[in-house]
């Protein structure tokens, strides 16, 4: 590991200037161009990711970063061409979901037996099954401090904090053992969901509607930075925590994944030609709003953090209260 860990992010200054920069000690930001004039965007580093990360680590010691992190508005750290998302990938979360319907009419012993039975099924799935994946839209992305806009086409908006993998180069049909060679790093995302729109009532068993339930503008806060994989010693031991209005709702470890990060990325590559900059989301742990029967409301504040990946703070606002864009853009993210 480099002796000088750093992150990589995209930011907007108070004057509206956008910069791609190096986040140093989670406090200051130096534009990439200050290190090498040929680097203007994070995507420029993908051509030789390992070499670029090593070189940046050697160069940042002599820098006097011109920006403080608190002075900048973080943007999504990457602009992916594709987003692949894993669902039902945390053991405790899936057990909670499957025993919820039986909880009211069962004794504690019956619930414990059911939890054990479901757990055994999940262990078998982990040994012999495959991850459950679906696709998301890049237009849902917003920054780590942007307002989350609660859309009018749903009534039960929920949170799902999770770790996302960023690809450094194309990958197709790679093995789990080869995944580390194609990962650029990790990004924190909150994969928001309209629970009332997941299962359309008029289509029966045809399937889930992930477009309506997950892809509204601002429904995927990402960042505040990309943490290069060389600085993440063990991605199976990251702490995930989300608080709603100061009350902890999700508090878990990536160790609870059914399929670990390498298996999720490998499986995604069996189905899709992944590209540099693409995001692969790895699932969310227990503690969603559906579990508590409490969904996001106008005025709520979501605070989130994952080991080494920074912190997010997003305020929830109703779509009706967001000023329409004047430039023709469909991005409804409210900036402050």
C-alpha positions, 0 to 999 in steps of 0.5 A, a space after each residue: 500500500 502507498 504510505 499516502 492514501 488519497 481519494 479521487 473526486 469531482 467537485 464544483 466550486 462556489 463560482 461554479 467551476 468543475 474540477 476533478 481532484 485528489 482528496 488528501 487526508 479527507 480535508 483538502 483537494 488538489 486539481 489533477 492538473 496540478 500534478 500532471 497537465 495531461 490529467 483533467 478528468 479522473 477518467 484520464 487515469 483509467 489508461 494506466 490506473 495502477 501507474 497513475 495511482 502510484 505516481 499520484 502517491 509520490 507527487 502529493 507530498 509536495 503539494 499545497 492544495 488550493 481547496 478545502 473539502 468543505 468549500 466544494 460541492 461534491 459531484 458523483 466521482 465517476 460518470 459511468 456508462 453502465 450501472 449494475 446492481 446486486 439485490 438481496 445480497 446481505 444474509 441478515 437482510 434477506 432473513 428479515 424480509 422472509 420472516 417478516 410476514 410470519 412474525 405476527 402469527 408465530 411464537 418466538 421459537 417458531 420465528 427462530 426456527 424459521 430464521 435458521 431455515 432461511 439461513 440454511 437456504 441462503 448458505 446453500 445459495 452462497 455455495 451453489 447459486 448466483 447473485 441477483 442483478 439488475 441494471 440502473 440508469 446513470 441519470 439517477 446519480 447525484 452528489 453526496 450533499 445534494 438534495 434527494 428529490 422525492 418524486 410524485 410517482 411513488 409514496 414509499 421512498 426508502 434508503 439502501 446504503 451500499 458499497 459500489 465498485 468502479 471498474 478501471 478497465 473493460 472486463 468480460 467473463 472474468 473469474 473472481 480471482 481476476 477481479 482485483 486486476 480490473 477494479 479501480 476502487 470503491 464508492 459509497 452509494 445510497 440506492 434509493 427505492 420506491 417500495 410501492 413501485 417495485 412490484 406492479 399490481 397489474 402485471 402479476 408474476 412478470 417481474 419487478 419494475 426497477 425503472 419506476 422504483 429506483 431511477 428517479 433523478 437524485 435517487 442514487 447519491 454517490 461519493 463524495 470520492 472514489 477510494 482507490 482499491 489499493 487503499 482498501 485493505 479488506 473490502 469484506 470488512 467495511 462498516 456501513 452506517 446510515 442514520 435518519 434524522 440522527 437515529 441509526 437505521 443501518 449498522 452492518 458490515 460487508 462481511 454479511 454479504 452472501 456473495 462477496 464483492 469479487 463474486 458479484 463483479 465476476 458474475 456481472 462480467 459473465 452477462 455484460 461487457 463492463 467498461 472503464 468507469 462502470 459501477 457495480 453495486 453490491 447490495 444493501 444490508 438490513 435496516 431499510 425503511 421497509 423493515 421499520 415501516 418508516 419511509 422518507 419524508 419531506 425535510 428528512 436528513 440522511 447521514 451515511 458513512 462507510 469505512 474509508 469512503 467518506 460521508 454523505 448528508 442528503 436532505 429530502 425535498 418534495 418534487 413539487 418544491 424543486 424549482 424547474 430547470 431553466 436550461 432544459 436539463 432534466 437533473 432535478 438535484 437541488 444545490 445549495 
